[in-house]
Amino acid sequence: MKYMRLDDEQHVLMGFRMVDDIVANEREHRKSLAKAVAVAEQSYAAAENANNCRGAS
């Protein structure tokens, strides 16, 4: 629930969100974070591999 007082200070506006919507948004957010972590790990492994190849020559 979110609420805010209106300019006249006598009224309050309230809004509600379904818990299912919040959970679905959180799942999508976690999926995007997991993808970002996977890309970062791949980049790190590639950089580490390139450094190892340079040191071996």
Buried (B, 14 or more C-beta within 10 A) or exposed (E): EEEEEEEEEEEEEEEEEEEEEEEEEEEEEEEEEEEEEEEEEEEEEEEEEEEEEEEEE
